[in-house]
C-alpha cells in the first residue's frame, strides 16, 4: 500500500485531531490493556518492558495485541545494550594493554583480511530495529512533541529515568552469551 502509514486513533486523539476528520472506531473498540510480558524476554528486556508499558498505557495506545511488537522492541534494546557493553569492554582491555582502542572496531581474519567487528553490525542492526519498532508505537521526538499536552500524561519529563534504566546491568545475563566469542 502506497502513502503514509495510518496513525493509531489514540495518537490522533492525543494530538487533538487537527484535521477534524472522523476518527476510526476500529481502534477504539478495545480498551487500553497492558499485554503480559513474554517469558522468553531476558531480564534486561523485561526492565525495558516494564518502563515502556507504563508510558504507553499512560498514553492509552497500548493493547494486548501489541505484545509481540513491544517484546521485539524490548529485546532489541536489550541486545543493543549487551553489544555496546561488550564492545566497550574490548576497548578497555585494549587500552589497558597500551594498544589503540579503535582496534576493537576491526578484526583480522585468519586469511589476513581486515573486517569490521561483528559487534558493530549487531549494534547497527539493533538501532534500525529499535527505530522501526518505536515508530510503530509513536515514539520519536516529533511524535513526543505532538503527543505531550500541558499536563503531559507522562509527568514533567516522559524520558525521566530511561537513561538510568539502560545503564543498569542486566541481572542473570552474561554478555558472553552473544553469538560472537
Rosetta constraint file for C-alpha pairs under 8 A:
AtomPair CA 7 CA 11 HARMONIC 6.54 0.50
AtomPair CA 7 CA 12 HARMONIC 6.69 0.50
AtomPair CA 8 CA 12 HARMONIC 6.58 0.50
AtomPair CA 8 CA 27 HARMONIC 6.82 0.50
AtomPair CA 8 CA 61 HARMONIC 7.55 0.50
AtomPair CA 9 CA 13 HARMONIC 6.17 0.50
AtomPair CA 9 CA 23 HARMONIC 6.38 0.50
AtomPair CA 9 CA 24 HARMONIC 6.39 0.50
AtomPair CA 9 CA 25 HARMONIC 7.99 0.50
AtomPair CA 9 CA 27 HARMONIC 5.86 0.50
AtomPair CA 9 CA 28 HARMONIC 7.12 0.50
AtomPair CA 10 CA 14 HARMONIC 6.13 0.50
AtomPair CA 10 CA 27 HARMONIC 7.56 0.50
AtomPair CA 10 CA 28 HARMONIC 7.69 0.50
AtomPair CA 10 CA 59 HARMONIC 7.80 0.50
AtomPair CA 10 CA 60 HARMONIC 6.45 0.50
AtomPair CA 10 CA 61 HARMONIC 5.46 0.50
AtomPair CA 11 CA 15 HARMONIC 6.19 0.50
AtomPair CA 11 CA 61 HARMONIC 6.92 0.50
AtomPair CA 11 CA 138 HARMONIC 7.42 0.50
AtomPair CA 11 CA 147 HARMONIC 7.01 0.50
AtomPair CA 12 CA 16 HARMONIC 6.27 0.50
AtomPair CA 12 CA 17 HARMONIC 5.13 0.50
AtomPair CA 12 CA 23 HARMONIC 7.89 0.50
AtomPair CA 13 CA 17 HARMONIC 5.55 0.50
AtomPair CA 14 CA 59 HARMONIC 7.64 0.50
AtomPair CA 14 CA 146 HARMONIC 7.99 0.50
AtomPair CA 14 CA 147 HARMONIC 5.50 0.50
AtomPair CA 14 CA 148 HARMONIC 7.73 0.50
AtomPair CA 14 CA 149 HARMONIC 7.96 0.50
AtomPair CA 15 CA 146 HARMONIC 5.73 0.50
AtomPair CA 15 CA 147 HARMONIC 5.31 0.50
AtomPair CA 15 CA 148 HARMONIC 7.95 0.50
AtomPair CA 17 CA 21 HARMONIC 7.31 0.50
AtomPair CA 24 CA 28 HARMONIC 7.49 0.50
AtomPair CA 25 CA 29 HARMONIC 6.38 0.50
AtomPair CA 30 CA 63 HARMONIC 7.54 0.50
AtomPair CA 31 CA 63 HARMONIC 7.29 0.50
AtomPair CA 32 CA 57 HARMONIC 6.74 0.50
AtomPair CA 32 CA 60 HARMONIC 5.49 0.50
AtomPair CA 32 CA 61 HARMONIC 6.34 0.50
AtomPair CA 32 CA 62 HARMONIC 5.48 0.50
AtomPair CA 32 CA 63 HARMONIC 5.12 0.50
AtomPair CA 32 CA 64 HARMONIC 7.83 0.50
AtomPair CA 33 CA 57 HARMONIC 7.28 0.50
AtomPair CA 33 CA 62 HARMONIC 6.10 0.50
AtomPair CA 33 CA 63 HARMONIC 4.74 0.50
AtomPair CA 33 CA 64 HARMONIC 5.52 0.50
AtomPair CA 34 CA 53 HARMONIC 6.54 0.50
AtomPair CA 34 CA 57 HARMONIC 6.75 0.50
AtomPair CA 34 CA 62 HARMONIC 6.38 0.50
AtomPair CA 34 CA 63 HARMONIC 6.12 0.50
AtomPair CA 34 CA 64 HARMONIC 5.78 0.50
AtomPair CA 35 CA 62 HARMONIC 7.96 0.50
AtomPair CA 35 CA 63 HARMONIC 6.59 0.50
AtomPair CA 35 CA 64 HARMONIC 4.20 0.50
AtomPair CA 35 CA 65 HARMONIC 7.16 0.50
AtomPair CA 35 CA 66 HARMONIC 7.02 0.50
AtomPair CA 35 CA 67 HARMONIC 5.42 0.50
AtomPair CA 36 CA 64 HARMONIC 7.52 0.50
AtomPair CA 36 CA 67 HARMONIC 7.06 0.50
AtomPair CA 37 CA 41 HARMONIC 7.77 0.50
AtomPair CA 37 CA 46 HARMONIC 7.30 0.50
AtomPair CA 37 CA 49 HARMONIC 7.15 0.50
AtomPair CA 37 CA 67 HARMONIC 7.39 0.50
AtomPair CA 37 CA 71 HARMONIC 7.51 0.50
AtomPair CA 38 CA 67 HARMONIC 7.79 0.50
AtomPair CA 38 CA 71 HARMONIC 7.12 0.50
AtomPair CA 41 CA 45 HARMONIC 5.71 0.50
AtomPair CA 41 CA 46 HARMONIC 6.09 0.50
AtomPair CA 41 CA 71 HARMONIC 7.28 0.50
AtomPair CA 41 CA 75 HARMONIC 6.60 0.50
AtomPair CA 42 CA 46 HARMONIC 6.26 0.50
AtomPair CA 42 CA 75 HARMONIC 7.62 0.50
AtomPair CA 42 CA 78 HARMONIC 7.95 0.50
AtomPair CA 42 CA 173 HARMONIC 7.27 0.50
AtomPair CA 43 CA 47 HARMONIC 6.46 0.50
AtomPair CA 43 CA 170 HARMONIC 5.83 0.50
AtomPair CA 43 CA 171 HARMONIC 6.09 0.50
AtomPair CA 43 CA 172 HARMONIC 6.85 0.50
AtomPair CA 43 CA 173 HARMONIC 7.12 0.50
AtomPair CA 44 CA 48 HARMONIC 6.61 0.50
AtomPair CA 44 CA 78 HARMONIC 5.50 0.50
AtomPair CA 44 CA 169 HARMONIC 7.45 0.50
AtomPair CA 44 CA 170 HARMONIC 4.60 0.50
AtomPair CA 44 CA 171 HARMONIC 7.09 0.50
AtomPair CA 44 CA 173 HARMONIC 7.84 0.50
AtomPair CA 45 CA 49 HARMONIC 6.04 0.50
AtomPair CA 45 CA 71 HARMONIC 7.86 0.50
AtomPair CA 45 CA 74 HARMONIC 4.86 0.50
AtomPair CA 45 CA 75 HARMONIC 5.16 0.50
AtomPair CA 45 CA 76 HARMONIC 7.99 0.50
AtomPair CA 45 CA 77 HARMONIC 6.95 0.50
AtomPair CA 45 CA 78 HARMONIC 5.05 0.50
AtomPair CA 46 CA 50 HARMONIC 6.15 0.50
AtomPair CA 46 CA 74 HARMONIC 7.24 0.50
AtomPair CA 47 CA 51 HARMONIC 6.39 0.50
AtomPair CA 47 CA 165 HARMONIC 7.16 0.50
AtomPair CA 48 CA 52 HARMONIC 6.08 0.50
AtomPair CA 48 CA 74 HARMONIC 5.62 0.50
AtomPair CA 48 CA 77 HARMONIC 7.57 0.50
AtomPair CA 48 CA 78 HARMONIC 7.70 0.50
AtomPair CA 48 CA 165 HARMONIC 7.20 0.50
AtomPair CA 48 CA 166 HARMONIC 7.81 0.50
AtomPair CA 49 CA 53 HARMONIC 5.90 0.50
AtomPair CA 49 CA 70 HARMONIC 7.45 0.50
AtomPair CA 49 CA 71 HARMONIC 7.17 0.50
AtomPair CA 49 CA 74 HARMONIC 5.78 0.50
AtomPair CA 50 CA 54 HARMONIC 6.41 0.50
AtomPair CA 51 CA 55 HARMONIC 6.54 0.50
AtomPair CA 51 CA 162 HARMONIC 7.68 0.50
AtomPair CA 52 CA 56 HARMONIC 5.94 0.50
AtomPair CA 53 CA 57 HARMONIC 5.83 0.50
AtomPair CA 53 CA 62 HARMONIC 7.57 0.50
AtomPair CA 54 CA 58 HARMONIC 6.25 0.50
AtomPair CA 55 CA 59 HARMONIC 6.58 0.50
AtomPair CA 55 CA 154 HARMONIC 6.61 0.50
AtomPair CA 55 CA 158 HARMONIC 7.62 0.50
AtomPair CA 56 CA 60 HARMONIC 6.24 0.50
AtomPair CA 56 CA 61 HARMONIC 5.93 0.50
AtomPair CA 56 CA 62 HARMONIC 5.68 0.50
AtomPair CA 57 CA 61 HARMONIC 6.34 0.50
AtomPair CA 57 CA 62 HARMONIC 5.64 0.50
AtomPair CA 58 CA 153 HARMONIC 6.15 0.50
AtomPair CA 58 CA 154 HARMONIC 6.42 0.50
AtomPair CA 59 CA 153 HARMONIC 6.66 0.50
AtomPair CA 59 CA 154 HARMONIC 7.57 0.50
AtomPair CA 61 CA 137 HARMONIC 7.65 0.50
AtomPair CA 62 CA 66 HARMONIC 6.58 0.50
AtomPair CA 63 CA 67 HARMONIC 7.78 0.50
AtomPair CA 66 CA 70 HARMONIC 6.03 0.50
AtomPair CA 67 CA 71 HARMONIC 5.95 0.50
AtomPair CA 68 CA 72 HARMONIC 6.13 0.50
AtomPair CA 69 CA 73 HARMONIC 6.32 0.50
AtomPair CA 69 CA 133 HARMONIC 6.98 0.50
AtomPair CA 70 CA 74 HARMONIC 6.21 0.50
AtomPair CA 70 CA 133 HARMONIC 7.75 0.50
AtomPair CA 71 CA 75 HARMONIC 6.02 0.50
AtomPair CA 72 CA 76 HARMONIC 6.09 0.50
AtomPair CA 72 CA 133 HARMONIC 7.74 0.50
AtomPair CA 73 CA 77 HARMONIC 6.33 0.50
AtomPair CA 73 CA 129 HARMONIC 7.33 0.50
AtomPair CA 73 CA 130 HARMONIC 5.79 0.50
AtomPair CA 73 CA 133 HARMONIC 5.81 0.50
AtomPair CA 73 CA 134 HARMONIC 6.94 0.50
AtomPair CA 74 CA 78 HARMONIC 6.22 0.50
AtomPair CA 75 CA 79 HARMONIC 6.11 0.50
AtomPair CA 76 CA 80 HARMONIC 6.02 0.50
AtomPair CA 76 CA 126 HARMONIC 5.45 0.50
AtomPair CA 76 CA 127 HARMONIC 7.83 0.50
AtomPair CA 76 CA 129 HARMONIC 6.65 0.50
AtomPair CA 76 CA 130 HARMONIC 6.16 0.50
AtomPair CA 77 CA 81 HARMONIC 6.23 0.50
AtomPair CA 77 CA 126 HARMONIC 7.11 0.50
AtomPair CA 77 CA 130 HARMONIC 6.68 0.50
AtomPair CA 78 CA 82 HARMONIC 6.28 0.50
AtomPair CA 79 CA 83 HARMONIC 6.16 0.50
AtomPair CA 79 CA 126 HARMONIC 7.08 0.50
AtomPair CA 80 CA 84 HARMONIC 6.13 0.50
AtomPair CA 80 CA 122 HARMONIC 7.21 0.50
AtomPair CA 80 CA 123 HARMONIC 5.43 0.50
AtomPair CA 80 CA 126 HARMONIC 5.65 0.50
AtomPair CA 80 CA 127 HARMONIC 7.12 0.50
AtomPair CA 81 CA 85 HARMONIC 6.14 0.50
AtomPair CA 81 CA 166 HARMONIC 7.20 0.50
AtomPair CA 82 CA 86 HARMONIC 6.20 0.50
AtomPair CA 82 CA 175 HARMONIC 5.62 0.50
AtomPair CA 82 CA 178 HARMONIC 7.90 0.50
AtomPair CA 83 CA 87 HARMONIC 6.15 0.50
AtomPair CA 83 CA 119 HARMONIC 5.94 0.50
AtomPair CA 83 CA 122 HARMONIC 6.84 0.50
AtomPair CA 83 CA 123 HARMONIC 6.24 0.50
AtomPair CA 83 CA 175 HARMONIC 7.37 0.50
AtomPair CA 83 CA 178 HARMONIC 7.69 0.50
AtomPair CA 84 CA 88 HARMONIC 6.05 0.50
AtomPair CA 84 CA 119 HARMONIC 7.71 0.50
AtomPair CA 84 CA 123 HARMONIC 6.92 0.50
AtomPair CA 85 CA 89 HARMONIC 6.06 0.50
AtomPair CA 85 CA 175 HARMONIC 7.54 0.50
AtomPair CA 86 CA 90 HARMONIC 6.30 0.50
AtomPair CA 86 CA 119 HARMONIC 7.94 0.50
AtomPair CA 86 CA 175 HARMONIC 6.33 0.50
AtomPair CA 86 CA 176 HARMONIC 7.85 0.50
AtomPair CA 87 CA 91 HARMONIC 6.30 0.50
AtomPair CA 87 CA 104 HARMONIC 6.96 0.50
AtomPair CA 87 CA 105 HARMONIC 7.96 0.50
AtomPair CA 87 CA 119 HARMONIC 6.65 0.50
AtomPair CA 88 CA 92 HARMONIC 6.20 0.50
AtomPair CA 89 CA 93 HARMONIC 6.25 0.50
AtomPair CA 90 CA 94 HARMONIC 6.32 0.50
AtomPair CA 90 CA 104 HARMONIC 6.00 0.50
AtomPair CA 91 CA 95 HARMONIC 6.22 0.50
AtomPair CA 91 CA 101 HARMONIC 4.83 0.50
AtomPair CA 91 CA 102 HARMONIC 7.05 0.50
AtomPair CA 91 CA 103 HARMONIC 7.66 0.50
AtomPair CA 91 CA 104 HARMONIC 5.58 0.50
AtomPair CA 92 CA 96 HARMONIC 6.22 0.50
AtomPair CA 92 CA 101 HARMONIC 7.13 0.50
AtomPair CA 93 CA 97 HARMONIC 6.43 0.50
AtomPair CA 94 CA 98 HARMONIC 6.35 0.50
AtomPair CA 94 CA 99 HARMONIC 5.11 0.50
AtomPair CA 94 CA 100 HARMONIC 6.44 0.50
AtomPair CA 94 CA 101 HARMONIC 5.48 0.50
AtomPair CA 94 CA 103 HARMONIC 7.65 0.50
AtomPair CA 94 CA 104 HARMONIC 7.43 0.50
AtomPair CA 95 CA 99 HARMONIC 5.49 0.50
AtomPair CA 95 CA 100 HARMONIC 6.50 0.50
AtomPair CA 95 CA 101 HARMONIC 5.62 0.50
AtomPair CA 99 CA 103 HARMONIC 7.71 0.50
AtomPair CA 102 CA 106 HARMONIC 7.44 0.50
AtomPair CA 103 CA 107 HARMONIC 7.46 0.50
AtomPair CA 104 CA 117 HARMONIC 7.03 0.50
AtomPair CA 105 CA 116 HARMONIC 6.01 0.50
AtomPair CA 105 CA 117 HARMONIC 5.07 0.50
AtomPair CA 105 CA 120 HARMONIC 7.12 0.50
AtomPair CA 106 CA 114 HARMONIC 6.52 0.50
AtomPair CA 106 CA 115 HARMONIC 5.60 0.50
AtomPair CA 106 CA 116 HARMONIC 4.60 0.50
AtomPair CA 106 CA 117 HARMONIC 4.91 0.50
AtomPair CA 107 CA 114 HARMONIC 5.56 0.50
AtomPair CA 107 CA 115 HARMONIC 5.30 0.50
AtomPair CA 107 CA 116 HARMONIC 6.16 0.50
AtomPair CA 107 CA 117 HARMONIC 5.74 0.50
AtomPair CA 108 CA 112 HARMONIC 5.63 0.50
AtomPair CA 108 CA 113 HARMONIC 5.52 0.50
AtomPair CA 108 CA 114 HARMONIC 4.42 0.50
AtomPair CA 108 CA 115 HARMONIC 6.26 0.50
AtomPair CA 109 CA 113 HARMONIC 5.25 0.50
AtomPair CA 109 CA 114 HARMONIC 6.27 0.50
AtomPair CA 109 CA 115 HARMONIC 7.25 0.50
AtomPair CA 116 CA 120 HARMONIC 6.95 0.50
AtomPair CA 116 CA 121 HARMONIC 7.88 0.50
AtomPair CA 117 CA 121 HARMONIC 7.11 0.50
AtomPair CA 118 CA 122 HARMONIC 6.40 0.50
AtomPair CA 118 CA 180 HARMONIC 7.30 0.50
AtomPair CA 119 CA 123 HARMONIC 6.08 0.50
AtomPair CA 119 CA 180 HARMONIC 7.65 0.50
AtomPair CA 120 CA 124 HARMONIC 6.09 0.50
AtomPair CA 121 CA 125 HARMONIC 6.03 0.50
AtomPair CA 122 CA 126 HARMONIC 6.09 0.50
AtomPair CA 123 CA 127 HARMONIC 6.18 0.50
AtomPair CA 124 CA 128 HARMONIC 6.41 0.50
AtomPair CA 125 CA 129 HARMONIC 6.24 0.50
AtomPair CA 126 CA 130 HARMONIC 5.98 0.50
AtomPair CA 127 CA 131 HARMONIC 6.15 0.50
AtomPair CA 128 CA 132 HARMONIC 6.12 0.50
AtomPair CA 129 CA 133 HARMONIC 6.00 0.50
AtomPair CA 130 CA 134 HARMONIC 5.73 0.50
AtomPair CA 131 CA 135 HARMONIC 6.17 0.50
AtomPair CA 132 CA 136 HARMONIC 6.79 0.50
AtomPair CA 133 CA 137 HARMONIC 7.05 0.50
AtomPair CA 134 CA 138 HARMONIC 6.45 0.50
AtomPair CA 134 CA 139 HARMONIC 5.04 0.50
AtomPair CA 134 CA 140 HARMONIC 7.12 0.50
AtomPair CA 135 CA 139 HARMONIC 5.32 0.50
AtomPair CA 135 CA 140 HARMONIC 6.41 0.50
AtomPair CA 138 CA 143 HARMONIC 5.62 0.50
AtomPair CA 138 CA 144 HARMONIC 7.47 0.50
AtomPair CA 139 CA 143 HARMONIC 6.00 0.50
AtomPair CA 139 CA 144 HARMONIC 6.38 0.50
AtomPair CA 140 CA 144 HARMONIC 5.91 0.50
AtomPair CA 141 CA 145 HARMONIC 6.19 0.50
AtomPair CA 142 CA 146 HARMONIC 6.40 0.50
AtomPair CA 143 CA 147 HARMONIC 5.99 0.50
AtomPair CA 144 CA 148 HARMONIC 6.01 0.50
AtomPair CA 147 CA 152 HARMONIC 7.76 0.50
AtomPair CA 148 CA 152 HARMONIC 4.52 0.50
AtomPair CA 148 CA 153 HARMONIC 7.07 0.50
AtomPair CA 148 CA 154 HARMONIC 7.78 0.50
AtomPair CA 149 CA 153 HARMONIC 7.51 0.50
AtomPair CA 151 CA 155 HARMONIC 7.15 0.50
AtomPair CA 151 CA 156 HARMONIC 7.90 0.50
AtomPair CA 152 CA 156 HARMONIC 6.84 0.50
AtomPair CA 154 CA 158 HARMONIC 5.16 0.50
AtomPair CA 159 CA 163 HARMONIC 7.80 0.50
AtomPair CA 161 CA 165 HARMONIC 6.19 0.50
AtomPair CA 162 CA 166 HARMONIC 6.39 0.50
AtomPair CA 163 CA 167 HARMONIC 6.22 0.50
AtomPair CA 164 CA 168 HARMONIC 6.44 0.50
AtomPair CA 173 CA 177 HARMONIC 7.57 0.50
AtomPair CA 176 CA 180 HARMONIC 7.58 0.50
AtomPair CA 176 CA 181 HARMONIC 6.75 0.50
